[in-house]
Amino acid sequence: MYDGFHMVRQSTPADIPAIRSLMESVAGFWQPHWSSETLALALDSANGLSFVWEEHSQLLGFVCAHDVGFRAYLSELVVDPRGRGRGIGRALIEKVEQVLRERRRATLIADVWLDAVPFYRALGWEPPQAVLLRKTIQPPG
């Protein structure tokens, strides 16, 4: 999608520095154990499900999802604070949904911050009949 001012496009490894900068610009988003290598692995394993919103050569949004066959997982969605409320997050999620629809996937799951729940609910998301569990895996040594 391109209208002369912005576009949603597939992310590439060349976007990693800008994606990292975007993630770091949102308080609490970037995790201390992540690195540029983490981003490279995420983009590679997304297999066509990572997109950016680019506007005037600046990245204002990023989404990354993973299709595991049974279902897909929305692993990251981040929008530059200056771009919020403009439909960037919605457009990125809709792009992921479009690709998943073409792949005939019926379920997309995400774990989201509590303050983002109204955003997702407005897009038709509902809580599943499941509980999210987490286990922190400690590095060796």
N, C-alpha and C positions, 0 to 999 in steps of 0.2 A: 504494500500500500504506500503510495507516494503522492503527495498533493502539491509539490513544489516547495513546501516548507518543512515537512517532516515525513518520515517513513518508518514503518515497521519492517525490519529485515532480519534475516538469519544472523545470529552472532557468529563471529569468527575469532580465531586465536589472537588476531591483531587488536581485538576489542578488549582483551583482558586488562590492560592497565586502566582503561576508562571505566570498565565494569567495577574493578576493584575500588577506584576512586569514588564512584557512585555509591557503592556499598559502605565505604568508610564515611561518607558524608551524612549517613543516617544514623543517629545516635543509637547504640546498642545493636546494630545490625551485624557489623563485621565481627567475627569471632576471633579471639587471639590465636587459636590453633589453625586458622585458615592461612593460606598463602596463595600466591599467583599460580602455583602448581595445583592447588585445590581447585581453582577456577578452571584451569586447563582440563583437568580430569572431568569436572562437571560438564563442560561444554562438549567434550568428546563423548561422554557416556549419554548425553541427552539425545544423541542420534536424530538430529533434525528438530528438536523441541526446545531450542534456546533462541530467543529473539531479543532484539533491542529496539527501542524507540529512539531514532536519531533525528535531531532537529538542528538545523544550521551547523552541521558537523559536530554537534555535542550529543552525548548519550544522556537522555533524561529518564530512561526506563530500561529494565532488564527483567526477563522471565526465563526460568529454566525448569523444564519438566522431564520426566523419565517414564517411558512406556515399558512396562515389564510384562506385557502380554495380558495378564489377568485384569489389570487396571493400570492407570497411570498416576504418577505422583507429581504434584506441583512442588518443586523443592525450594524455589526462590522466586520472589516477586519484589522488586524494589523500584521506587519512583523517586526521583530527585525532589526534595521538599519544595523547590520552586515550581515544579510541574504538577503538583497535586491538584486534584479537582478539575482537571482538564480532559479526563478520559483516557489518560495514558495507560494506567493499570488495567482498565476495562479492555482497551484495544489489545494489549499484550495477552491477557487471558483469553480473549476471543480468538486470537491467532492460534494459541495452543489448542483450544477446543476445536477449531476448524481442522487442524491437522489430525487430531485424535478421531474426529468424526470420519475423516477420510480413511483412517486406519480401522474403522469400525470398533473403536473402543467406547465402552458405555459408561465408565466410571473414572472420575478424576478426583483424587484425594489430596488434601493439603492440611498441614498443621500450621496454624496462623496465630499471630499475636492477638490477644484479647481485644485490643483497640482496633484491630482490622476486621473483626467479625461483622460489624454493620456493612462494611464495603462488600464483603463476600456474600452476605445475605441478600443485598440489593441485586446481586448478579445471579440469584437463584440457588445459591449453595445452601445446604442444610446439614446439620450435624448427623453423622451416621449412627447407626446402632452399634457402636463400638467404643472402646476406650483407647486412647493413645497412651502407650507406655514408652519409656525411654530408659536406656542403659548407657552410661558413659563408659567407654572402653579406654582404659589407661594405656598410654604408650609403654613399650617394653623398657625395662631398666629403671 
